[in-house]
Amino acid sequence: MTRFELLGPVRAWRDDEEIGLGTPQQRALLALLLLHEGRLVETDTALDVLWGERAPRGGRGTVRTYVYRLRPLLGAAAAIESASNGYVLRLRDATLDVNGFLRLTDQAYEAGRRGDPGGAARSLRQALGAWRGQALAGIRGIFFESERDRLEELRLAALEELHAAELQLGERPGLTAELRAAVAAHPLRERLHEQLMLSLYRSGRRADALAAYREARKVLREELGVDPGAGLDRLHSRILHTDPALDVRRAVRQPVPSQLPPDLPAFTGRTEEIAELAAALDDASGTPVAGVTGLGGTGSTTLAVRVAHLVADRFPDGRLYADLGGDTPADPADVLGRFLRALGVQQPAATLEERAAQWRTAVSGRRLLVVLDGADAAGQIRPLLPASPGCAVLVTAPRRIVDLPGVHWHRLGVLPPHDALELLATISGRGRVYAEREASEQLVAACSYHPLSVGVAAARLAARPSWTVDEILAQLEDDLRRPVVMHEDCAIVDRPFRDAQARMDPPGRAAFHLAAFPDCRQLSPAAAAALLDLPLDRAKALMERLVDLHVVETGPGGYHYLGLVKAFARRQALDELGRVRLGQALRRLLRHYSSDGSADPSDVRAVRDQAAALQDAAPVPVPERVDRHRHAYRRGGPRPQGVTVQGATRDR
């Protein structure tokens, strides 16, 4: 992320590395464009701001040169667009500290209006923390002097509002000292004098408060020739008469829930996804809803929690979290009850409709972030959506929820190879992984770069300090070849695939297993139709349903599986579909290949060899007693110990 700074010296940073901005005049032009971000700056205006009446004869060419030099420095973070008579700077993957300061002060003033001094103080402290000295330091010119004064006035107003909020909350250690310093730096601002007097009085220093009034009156008379204003005089009189109303009356503070799960320290990669989701949630004028969907184990919940923590400062009134999934989907009425109690509603209403109305009332005027994890249907989500502008919702779901309009969905895939390797190293030890880099790269590839699977492999590696990465890789490959998963780790990896399979209807389940069986890298739609023995349109509809469940990937050449998903589906294919049906399917696919000149020859050879091997492998005769047990097992009955089905011991 690139960030531009104007609240201090004019600087730019890419991550933690400062970007050289060139000469002072070139830096001044960038500051001018940033102050007008998104708006046209005419070339004549730039000439006047940079040089005034002493603009050089070739000034227009110089401005063009500055723009030419700035563009590559800014890269993709910002674009300087040429217009007929000037330039427009647009921020892309970048932030500007002035914008952040203004956004936070707006949040603070809104919190103050609704009676939340704690929220106001938090936002104002963060806003003032963006300042690093005098704004636009080092940039000369009448225009920049004016902008400096404007920004300084905004800073002082924010500082006064912060002191007011803190005085409303009650005396804080160090507040009086801060107010004395502020009065010394800005002796003509009467509100600061009032705040200092009130802080002294509430600290039990009534005489010092009256002395502070006398000092303020002296300064105003000497510097401006005027007496204190009505506010100072009124406060002086109230202190003289020990007005009990001046004693601190702590505001009733609204609860600020912070329910987000902890952010994982081993989080790796996902830079583009984080930026996209954070941008989708950044709409203070509306109530944006962003969604993350993907195959289980790709880290949608982890990503949502990471994004929620990163944008938490935008939502000073609270961050709410609910897990809507699990074995029993959460009832939205129960979730609303928890949310309402977190916001201070002690007795939520009885019905879902009444609670939804209470919820909309409770969030009105607040800036809340709501994270809904593992949603399965629009009916779970709709009652939980806040209607107040400034709130935002982040949803994770196993599939895109099409009947919930207005959601910015992001489909989460597996990690890029380098990020998967970094995740393995973060969990199991960098020295060990990079010492066997080639084997480690093969290990994460065998895990299909699937984050959960890489994490499980890393945990297994960490638990076996005497094993090499090659040994872990060999064990994983052996597990994937077995007809029944033996190792507990593999059962953990399989669970997301089983969850997706549980959401399939019988035709979808059969297609999931059947399309995974051929030894080919991918299936074209026509090849899938031949394999499934269906018309092309029905076969495509079935495969697209599997794509929506994230168990099948799609691309220009057709459909393919992640290695782990394919291994999972194939482990069940013989038992679910039977040898005869699978053999028939392979022969149909081979007939299609014989008439399709575009088929990959290596795929054709692999499927032909597979069909021959399946034909040659005669089924092991199964005694009637064992056959009866097997049918009982398929119906859910108990399976006898040691029963062997087609050469595989099923009770391992």
C-alpha positions in Angstrom: 0.0 0.0 0.0 1.2 3.5 -0.9 0.5 6.4 1.4 0.8 10.1 0.9 1.4 12.5 3.7 0.6 16.3 3.8 0.1 16.7 7.5 3.8 17.4 8.1 6.5 17.4 5.4 5.2 16.3 2.0 6.2 12.7 1.7 5.2 9.4 0.0 5.8 5.8 1.2 5.5 2.4 -0.4 5.1 0.1 2.5 8.0 1.2 4.8 10.2 2.6 2.0 10.1 6.4 1.3 9.6 7.4 -2.4 11.8 10.2 -3.6 9.6 12.9 -4.9 12.2 15.0 -6.7 12.9 18.8 -6.5 10.9 21.1 -4.1 8.9 22.5 -7.0 8.0 19.0 -8.2 7.0 18.0 -4.7 4.9 21.2 -4.5 3.1 20.2 -7.7 2.3 16.8 -6.2 1.0 18.5 -3.1 -1.2 20.7 -5.2 -2.6 17.8 -7.1 -3.2 15.8 -3.9 -5.1 18.7 -2.3 -7.4 18.7 -5.3 -7.5 14.9 -5.5 -10.2 13.9 -8.1 -10.6 17.5 -9.3 -9.1 19.3 -12.3 -6.0 21.5 -11.6 -5.6 23.9 -14.6 -2.1 24.4 -15.9 -2.5 28.2 -15.3 -3.4 27.5 -11.7 -0.3 25.3 -11.3 1.9 28.1 -12.8 0.4 30.7 -10.4 0.7 28.4 -7.3 4.3 27.4 -8.1 5.8 30.7 -9.2 3.2 33.4 -8.8 3.9 36.4 -11.0 7.5 35.2 -11.7 6.6 32.1 -13.7 9.4 31.2 -16.2 8.8 31.6 -19.9 8.8 27.8 -20.3 6.7 27.2 -17.2 4.1 25.0 -19.0 6.8 22.8 -20.3 8.3 22.5 -16.8 4.9 21.5 -15.4 4.7 18.8 -18.1 8.1 17.6 -17.2 7.2 17.4 -13.5 4.1 15.3 -14.3 6.2 13.1 -16.6 8.7 12.4 -13.8 6.0 11.9 -11.1 4.0 9.3 -13.0 6.5 6.5 -12.8 7.3 7.4 -9.1 3.6 6.9 -8.2 3.3 3.7 -10.2 -0.1 2.0 -9.9 -0.9 3.8 -6.6 -2.2 6.9 -8.3 -2.8 8.2 -11.8 -2.1 11.7 -13.0 -4.5 12.1 -16.0 -4.1 14.8 -18.6 -7.0 17.0 -19.5 -7.3 19.6 -22.2 -6.2 22.4 -19.9 -4.6 20.7 -16.9 -4.3 17.5 -14.8 -6.4 15.3 -12.5 -4.8 13.1 -9.8 -6.8 10.0 -8.9 -5.8 7.7 -6.0 -6.0 4.0 -6.6 -4.1 1.7 -4.3 -3.1 4.5 -2.0 -4.2 6.6 1.0 -3.9 10.3 1.8 -3.5 11.3 5.4 -5.7 14.4 5.0 -8.6 12.2 3.8 -8.1 9.9 6.8 -8.0 12.9 9.2 -11.2 14.3 7.8 -13.0 10.9 7.8 -12.1 10.3 11.5 -13.1 13.8 12.6 -16.5 13.4 10.8 -16.9 10.1 12.7 -16.0 11.9 16.0 -18.5 14.7 15.5 -21.2 12.2 14.6 -20.5 10.3 17.8 -20.6 13.5 19.8 -24.0 14.4 18.3 -25.5 11.1 19.4 -24.1 11.4 22.9 -21.1 9.1 22.7 -18.1 11.1 24.0 -16.0 7.9 24.3 -16.4 7.2 20.6 -15.7 10.8 19.8 -12.5 10.8 21.8 -11.2 7.6 20.3 -11.7 8.9 16.7 -10.2 12.3 17.5 -7.1 10.8 19.1 -6.6 8.7 16.0 -7.2 11.7 13.7 -4.7 13.9 15.5 -2.2 11.0 15.5 -1.9 11.5 11.8 -0.1 14.8 12.2 3.7 14.8 12.1 4.3 18.6 12.5 3.2 21.6 10.5 1.2 20.7 7.5 2.9 21.1 4.1 6.2 21.8 5.8 8.9 22.9 3.4 6.5 23.9 0.6 6.5 27.7 -0.1 3.9 30.0 -1.7 0.8 32.0 -0.9 -1.5 29.1 -1.8 0.2 26.7 0.5 0.3 29.2 3.3 -3.5 29.5 3.0 -3.9 25.7 3.0 -1.6 25.4 6.0 -3.8 27.8 7.9 -6.9 26.0 6.9 -5.6 22.6 7.9 -4.2 24.0 11.2 -7.6 25.4 12.0 -9.1 22.0 11.4 -6.5 20.5 13.7 -7.1 22.9 16.5 -10.9 22.4 16.2 -10.4 18.7 16.5 -8.1 19.2 19.5 -10.7 21.3 21.3 -13.4 18.7 20.6 -11.1 16.0 22.0 -10.6 18.0 25.2 -14.4 18.6 25.4 -15.1 14.9 25.1 -12.5 14.0 27.7 -13.8 16.6 30.1 -17.3 15.1 29.6 -16.0 11.6 30.4 -14.2 12.8 33.5 -10.8 14.0 34.6 -7.9 12.1 32.9 -4.3 12.1 34.3 -2.3 14.5 32.2 -5.3 16.4 30.8 -4.6 19.6 32.7 -1.0 19.6 31.6 -2.0 19.1 28.0 -4.4 22.0 28.2 -1.8 24.3 29.7 0.5 23.4 26.8 -2.3 24.1 24.3 -3.1 27.5 25.9 0.6 28.4 25.8 0.8 27.6 22.1 -2.5 29.3 21.2 -3.2 31.9 23.9 -5.9 33.7 21.9 -8.3 30.7 21.6 -10.8 31.3 24.4 -12.3 27.8 24.3 -8.9 26.4 25.4 -8.8 28.8 28.3 -12.3 27.7 29.3 -11.3 24.0 29.2 -8.2 24.7 31.2 -10.3 26.5 33.9 -12.8 23.7 34.0 -10.1 21.0 34.3 -8.4 22.8 37.1 -11.7 23.3 39.0 -12.7 19.7 38.6 -9.2 18.7 40.0 -10.0 20.6 43.2 -7.9 23.6 42.2 -10.5 26.4 42.4 -7.9 29.1 43.1 -5.8 28.0 40.1 -8.9 28.0 37.9 -9.6 31.7 38.9 -5.9 32.6 38.3 -6.2 31.0 34.8 -9.1 33.3 34.1 -7.1 36.4 35.1 -4.2 35.3 32.9 -6.6 34.8 29.9 -8.1 38.3 30.5 -4.7 39.8 30.6 -3.5 38.2 27.3 -6.7 39.2 25.5 -6.4 42.8 26.6 -2.7 43.1 25.8 -2.8 41.3 22.5 -6.3 42.3 21.1 -7.5 45.1 23.4 -10.7 43.2 24.2 -12.2 41.7 27.3 -13.0 37.9 27.6 -16.1 36.7 25.8 -19.4 35.7 27.3 -18.3 32.0 27.7 -15.2 32.8 29.7 -17.0 35.4 31.9 -19.9 33.0 32.5 -17.6 30.1 33.5 -15.6 32.5 35.8 -18.8 33.5 37.6 -19.9 29.9 38.0 -16.5 29.0 39.5 -16.7 32.0 41.9 -20.1 30.8 43.1 -19.0 27.0 43.2 -21.8 26.0 40.8 -22.5 22.3 41.5 -23.5 21.8 37.9 -19.8 22.2 37.0 -19.0 19.0 38.7 -18.4 16.2 36.3 -21.5 14.4 35.2 -20.3 11.3 33.5 -22.2 10.6 30.3 -24.0 7.3 30.0 -21.6 5.5 27.7 -23.0 3.3 25.0 -21.5 -0.1 24.9 -18.9 -0.6 22.2 -18.8 -4.3 21.5 -15.7 -5.8 20.0 -16.5 -9.4 19.2 -14.1 -10.2 16.4 -12.1 -13.5 16.8 -8.4 -13.0 17.2 -6.4 -12.4 14.0 -4.1 -15.3 13.2 -0.3 -14.5 13.4 0.4 -17.1 10.7 -1.7 -15.3 8.1 0.0 -15.3 4.8 -0.6 -13.6 1.4 -4.0 -12.5 0.2 -2.8 -8.9 -0.4 -5.1 -8.3 -3.4 -8.1 -9.8 -1.7 -7.6 -7.7 1.4 -7.4 -4.5 -0.6 -10.5 -5.4 -2.6 -12.6 -6.3 0.4 -11.4 -3.2 2.4 -12.3 -1.0 -0.5 -15.8 -2.6 -0.8 -16.5 -1.8 2.8 -15.4 1.8 2.5 -18.7 3.6 1.8 -19.7 5.8 4.6 -22.7 7.1 2.6 -24.3 3.7 2.4 -24.4 0.2 4.0 -22.0 -1.9 1.9 -22.1 -5.7 2.1 -19.1 -7.7 1.0 -19.1 -11.5 0.7 -16.3 -14.1 0.6 -17.1 -17.5 -0.8 -14.9 -20.5 -1.6 -14.1 -24.1 -0.9 -13.9 -24.9 2.8 -10.4 -24.7 4.1 -9.3 -21.9 1.7 -9.4 -19.4 4.6 -12.5 -17.4 4.0 -13.2 -16.9 7.7 -9.5 -16.2 8.4 -9.5 -13.6 5.6 -12.7 -12.0 6.8 -11.4 -11.7 10.3 -8.1 -10.2 9.0 -10.0 -7.6 6.9 -12.3 -6.8 9.8 -9.4 -6.1 12.1 -7.7 -3.9 9.5 -10.7 -1.7 8.9 -11.9 -1.7 12.6 -10.9 1.9 13.1 -13.6 3.0 10.6 -16.3 1.5 12.9 -15.7 3.2 16.3 -19.1 2.1 17.6 -18.4 -1.6 17.6 -17.5 -4.8 15.7 -20.1 -7.6 15.9 -19.5 -11.2 14.9 -21.7 -14.3 14.5 -21.0 -17.8 13.4 -24.1 -18.7 11.3 -22.8 -22.2 10.3 -22.0 -25.3 12.2 -23.9 -28.6 12.3 -27.1 -26.6 13.1 -27.4 -23.3 11.3 -27.9 -20.3 13.6 -31.4 -18.9 14.0 -31.3 -15.2 13.0 -33.6 -14.4 16.0 -31.0 -15.8 18.4 -28.2 -13.9 16.7 -30.3 -10.7 16.9 -30.8 -11.3 20.6 -27.1 -11.5 21.1 -26.4 -8.4 19.0 -29.1 -6.4 20.8 -27.7 -7.3 24.2 -24.2 -6.4 23.1 -25.6 -2.9 22.2 -27.2 -2.4 25.6 -30.8 -3.6 24.8 -31.4 -5.7 27.9 -34.7 -7.2 26.9 -34.9 -8.1 23.2 -38.4 -8.6 21.8 -40.0 -12.0 21.4 -40.4 -12.4 17.6 -37.9 -12.2 14.8 -39.7 -9.3 13.2 -39.8 -7.3 16.5 -36.1 -8.0 17.1 -35.2 -6.9 13.6 -37.1 -3.6 14.2 -35.2 -3.2 17.5 -32.0 -3.9 15.7 -32.6 -1.2 13.1 -33.4 1.3 15.9 -30.3 0.3 18.0 -27.9 0.8 15.1 -29.4 4.0 13.8 -26.7 6.7 13.8 -23.9 4.3 14.7 -20.9 3.1 12.7 -20.8 -0.7 13.2 -19.1 -3.5 11.3 -21.0 -6.8 11.3 -19.2 -10.1 10.4 -21.5 -13.0 9.5 -19.5 -16.2 9.2 -20.7 -19.3 7.4 -24.1 -18.0 6.1 -26.1 -20.6 4.1 -29.2 -18.7 2.9 -30.5 -15.2 2.4 -33.1 -15.7 5.1 -30.3 -16.0 7.7 -28.7 -12.7 6.6 -31.5 -10.3 5.7 -32.8 -9.7 9.3 -29.2 -9.0 10.4 -28.5 -6.3 7.9 -28.3 -2.8 9.5 -30.1 0.0 7.7 -27.9 2.8 9.0 -25.5 4.5 6.6 -21.9 4.2 7.9 -22.4 0.5 8.9 -20.9 -2.3 6.9 -21.4 -6.1 6.7 -18.8 -8.8 5.8 -20.3 -12.2 5.0 -18.6 -15.6 4.4 -20.6 -18.4 2.7 -19.8 -21.8 1.2 -21.5 -20.6 -2.0 -22.6 -17.3 -3.6 -26.1 -16.5 -2.3 -27.8 -15.3 -5.5 -31.1 -14.2 -3.9 -29.3 -11.6 -1.8 -28.8 -8.6 -4.1 -26.2 -5.8 -3.7 -23.4 -8.0 -2.3 -19.9 -7.5 -3.6 -18.9 -11.2 -3.8 -15.2 -12.4 -3.9 -14.5 -16.0 -4.8 -11.5 -17.2 -2.8 -9.2 -19.8 -4.4 -6.1 -21.6 -3.2 -2.9 -19.8 -2.4 -0.3 -18.9 -5.0 2.6 -21.3 -4.8 5.0 -18.8 -3.1 2.4 -17.9 -0.5 1.7 -21.5 0.2 5.4 -22.1 0.7 5.6 -19.1 3.0 2.6 -20.5 5.1 4.4 -23.8 5.4 7.6 -22.0 6.6 5.7 -19.8 9.0 4.1 -22.7 10.8 6.8 -25.4 10.7 10.0 -23.3 10.7 11.6 -21.2 8.0 15.1 -22.8 8.3 13.8 -26.3 7.9 11.5 -25.5 5.0 14.0 -23.5 3.0 16.8 -25.9 3.6 14.7 -28.5 1.7 13.2 -26.0 -0.7 12.6 -28.4 -3.6 10.9 -31.0 -1.4 8.9 -28.2 0.4 7.7 -26.9 -3.0 6.6 -30.4 -3.9 4.8 -30.8 -0.6 2.7 -27.7 -1.0 2.0 -28.7 -4.6 0.8 -32.1 -3.3 -1.5 -30.1 -0.9 -2.9 -28.4 -4.0 -1.8 -25.1 -2.3 -5.0 -25.5 -0.2 -4.4 -23.4 3.0 -6.0 -25.9 5.4 -4.1 -28.8 3.8 -0.8 -26.9 3.9 -1.4 -26.0 7.5 -2.1 -29.6 8.4 1.1 -30.7 6.6 3.0 -28.0 8.4 1.6 -29.1 11.8 2.6 -32.7 11.0 6.1 -31.5 10.0 6.4 -29.5 13.2 5.3 -32.5 15.3 8.0 -34.7 13.7 11.3 -32.7 14.2 13.4 -35.7 13.2 11.6 -36.2 9.9 12.7 -34.7 6.6 10.2 -32.9 4.4 10.7 -35.7 1.9 9.4 -38.2 4.4 6.3 -36.1 5.2 5.7 -35.8 1.4 6.0 -39.5 0.9 3.5 -40.2 3.8 1.1 -37.7 2.3 1.3 -39.2 -1.2 0.8 -42.7 0.3 -2.3 -41.4 2.2 -3.7 -40.0 -1.1 -3.3 -43.4 -2.9 -5.2 -45.3 -0.2 -8.8 -46.2 -0.9 -9.7 -45.2 2.6 -8.1 -42.4 4.5 -6.3 -43.7 7.6 -4.5 -40.7 9.1 -6.5 -38.4 11.3 -4.8 -35.4 9.6 -6.3 -36.5 6.3 -9.8 -36.7 7.8 -9.3 -33.0 8.8 -8.4 -32.1 5.2 -11.3 -34.1 3.8 -13.9 -32.4 6.0 -14.5 -29.4 3.7 -14.9 -31.8 0.7 -17.4 -33.8 2.7 -19.3 -30.7 3.7 -19.5 -29.7 0.0 -20.6 -33.2 -0.9 -23.4 -33.1 1.7 -24.9 -30.1 -0.2 -25.2 -32.1 -3.4 -28.3 -33.8 -4.7 -27.9 -37.4 -5.9 -27.2 -36.5 -9.6 -24.7 -33.9 -8.5 -23.0 -36.4 -6.1 -22.8 -39.0 -8.9 -21.3 -36.4 -11.3 -18.8 -35.3 -8.7 -17.5 -38.8 -8.3 -17.7 -39.8 -12.0 -16.0 -36.7 -13.4 -13.1 -37.2 -11.0 -12.5 -40.8 -12.0 -10.8 -40.5 -15.4 -7.0 -40.1 -15.5 -7.1 -36.9 -17.5 -6.1 -33.4 -16.5 -9.4 -31.7 -17.6 -12.7 -32.4 -19.2 -14.2 -30.3 -21.9 -18.0 -29.7 -21.7 -18.5 -32.3 -24.5 -16.2 -34.8 -22.8 -18.1 -34.3 -19.6 -21.4 -34.9 -21.4 -20.0 -38.2 -22.9 -18.7 -39.3 -19.5 -21.9 -38.6 -17.7 -24.0 -39.9 -20.5 -26.1 -36.8 -20.6 -27.0 -34.2 -23.2 -24.5 -31.3 -23.4 -26.8 -28.7 -21.8 -27.7 -31.0 -18.8 -24.1 -32.1 -18.4 -22.9 -28.4 -18.3 -25.6 -27.5 -15.8 -24.5 -30.3 -13.5 -20.8 -29.4 -13.8 -21.6 -25.7 -13.2 -23.4 -26.6 -10.0 -20.2 -28.3 -8.9 -18.3 -25.2 -9.8 -20.7 -23.2 -7.6 -19.9 -25.6 -4.8 -16.1 -24.9 -5.4 -15.3 -28.7 -5.8 -14.7 -28.3 -9.6 -12.6 -25.5 -11.2 -13.4 -24.1 -14.6 -11.2 -22.5 -17.2 -10.8 -21.9 -21.0 -10.2 -25.7 -21.6 -13.1 -26.9 -19.5 -13.4 -28.4 -16.0 -10.7 -29.8 -13.7 -10.2 -30.7 -10.1 -7.7 -29.7 -7.4 -5.5 -32.7 -6.7 -6.8 -33.2 -3.2 -10.5 -32.9 -4.2 -9.9 -35.4 -7.1 -8.3 -37.8 -4.7 -11.2 -37.5 -2.3 -13.8 -38.1 -5.0 -11.9 -41.0 -6.5 -11.6 -42.7 -3.2 -15.3 -43.0 -3.1 -16.0 -43.6 -6.8 -15.7 -47.4 -6.8 -17.7 -47.9 -3.7 -20.5 -45.4 -4.7 -20.8 -46.1 -8.4 -19.4 -49.6 -8.9 -16.8 -51.0 -11.3 -19.2 -51.7 -14.1 -20.6 -48.2 -14.2 -17.2 -46.7 -14.1 -15.9 -48.9 -16.9 -18.9 -47.9 -19.1 -18.2 -44.3 -18.4 -14.6 -44.6 -19.4 -15.5 -46.4 -22.6 -18.0 -43.6 -23.5 -15.2 -41.0 -22.8 -12.8 -43.0 -25.1 -15.4 -43.1 -27.9 -15.8 -39.3 -27.5 -12.0 -38.9 -27.7 -11.8 -41.0 -30.9 -14.2 -38.6 -32.6 -12.7 -35.4 -31.1 -9.5 -34.4 -32.7 -8.8 -31.7 -30.1 -8.4 -34.1 -27.2 -5.0 -34.1 -25.5 -3.1 -37.3 -26.7 -1.6 -37.8 -23.2 -5.1 -37.7 -21.7 -6.4 -40.2 -24.3 -3.5 -42.6 -23.5 -4.0 -42.3 -19.8 -7.7 -43.0 -19.9 -7.2 -45.9 -22.3 -4.6 -47.5 -19.9 -7.0 -46.8 -17.0 -9.9 -48.5 -18.7 -7.7 -51.6 -19.6 -6.5 -51.8 -16.0 -10.1 -51.6 -14.7 -11.1 -54.4 -17.1 -8.2 -56.6 -16.1 -8.8 -56.2 -12.4 -11.4 -58.9 -11.8 -13.5 -58.2 -8.7 -12.7 -60.4 -5.7 -15.5 -62.9 -5.1 -17.5 -61.8 -2.0 -19.2 -64.5 0.0 -22.9 -64.0 0.5 -22.4 -63.3 4.2 -19.9 -60.5 3.6 -22.0 -59.2 0.7 -25.0 -58.9 3.1 -22.8 -57.1 5.6 -21.6 -54.7 2.9 -25.2 -53.8 1.9 -26.0 -53.3 5.6 -23.1 -50.9 5.9 -24.2 -48.9 2.8 -27.6 -48.5 4.5 -25.8 -47.2 7.6 -25.6 -50.4 9.6 -22.5 -51.7 11.4 -19.7 -53.1 9.4 -17.9 -56.3 10.6 -14.2 -56.0 11.5 -11.8 -57.1 8.7 -14.3 -57.1 5.8 -12.3 -56.7 2.6 -14.0 -55.1 -0.4 -12.1 -55.3 -3.7 -8.8 -55.7 -2.0 -9.2 -52.7 0.5 -9.6 -53.2 4.2 -12.4 -50.8 5.0 -12.0 -50.7 8.8 -8.5 -49.3 8.9 
